[in-house]
Amino acid sequence: MLGLFGFYGITFDLAVELYVVLYDLSVTYDDEHINIIFESDSRVTLDLIMSNVQPHHPFASLISQIVQLHSRDWIVNFHYTLYQGNECTNWLAKHDASSSDALIVLNFLPPQLHHSLFDYVLGVTHIRL
């Protein structure tokens, strides 16, 4: 289990999402993980990564880097998940917003997430009103 968050400055949401994918995959690959399930709440980001992006797309270079990393000798499955349905993602996003560090890598599970991750693994659904 690996988590990352950080501050990217003021930019387009899509650029941040793509940088997150690139950093997450880079760190995961460097850490020699070979079977990855990558979850994102950005369907646009996942669609761009999984499609043939035109060279004139504003983020074509960044997407190309992600596609090259994805095509290395490992298994990476991209999954779309609702932001509201993943408490771990919510927690990381809140810490991301309050962070001034460029990138924080969590190689441990913060105590605040133990219960949430256990529920997530078991498939427990939390209803939010």
N, C-alpha and C positions, 0 to 999 in steps of 0.2 A: 504494500500500500504506500502510495506516494502522493503528496499534496504540494501544490505550489500556489503562491499568491504574491502580488507585488503591485507597485505603482508604476504605471506607464506614462504618466503625464496626461495632458489634455490632447486627445486625438479622436479619431472616429472609432465608434464601438467595434466595427468590423475589423479594423486594424488591430485593436487590442485582442479580440478573440483569436485572430490568426497568429499573433505573436505568442499568445498563451499556448496554442497548439504546438507551435514550433519549439518553444522552450520546454514544454512538457515532454514532447517526444524526444528532444535532444537529451534531456537529463535522464529520461527513462532508458534510452538506448545506451548512453554512456555508463549507466548503472548495470548494464548487461541483462536487463529483463527481456524475455523473448516472447511472451504471450501477453498481450495488452488488450484491455477493454478500455477504450477512451470514451467517456461520456461528456456530452456538451449539451447545453440548453440553447445553443444557437444553430438552428436548422440551416440558416443561410451559410454559415461557416462550413458545416459538414457537407452541404451540397456543393460548395465551391471546391472543396478538397477532393470530392469524389467525381467531379466532372472535368471535362477538358476546358479549362479556362482560356479565353482568348488572350493573346499576348498584349493587347492594348488595355486590359483590365488594370485599374490603378494599383491593385495588389498582386499582380501576376507574378512578380519575382518572389514575393513571400510565399504565395501558394505553391510555386514551383519547388521551393526549398522543402516545404512540408511534404509534397508528393514524392520527392527524391528520398527523403528520410523514411517515409512510409513504405517505399519499395525495397528497402534493405532486407536482409535475411532475418526476418522476425515476423511475428503475427500481430497485426494491429487491427482490431475491429472497432469501428466508430459507431457509436450509438447516440441517438437523440434522447434526451431525458428532459422532463419538465423541470424548470428551475424550482418551482414550488414543491416538487415532489422529492427533492434531494436535500435533506437537511445538512449534509456534509458540504455540499456546494454552497448552500446559503451561508454557512458559518465561514467558509473560506472567502466568499465574496465580501462579507461584512468586514473581515480582517484586512482584505485587500483594500477596501475603501478607506480604512483608517491607517494604512501603512504608508510610510514615505520611502521605504526601501524598494529598490528596483526589482528584486526577486528574492523570495524566501522559499526555501525548499524544506518541506517537512518529511523527514524519514521516520517519523514516529507518529502515532495517533494521539493528538491532544486529548487530555482527559474529558474535555467538554464534548467530544464526539463519540466516546465509547458507546453510549446508549443508542445514539442515532445510527451509527454504523451497524451495530448489532441488529437493529430493526430493519435497516436497509437490506442486509444480507438475508434476513428471514422473509423479506417481502412485505413487511408490515406497512400498511397505508395509513398516513396521517391526514385527516381532513382539516382543511383550513377554511375559516369563514371570513 
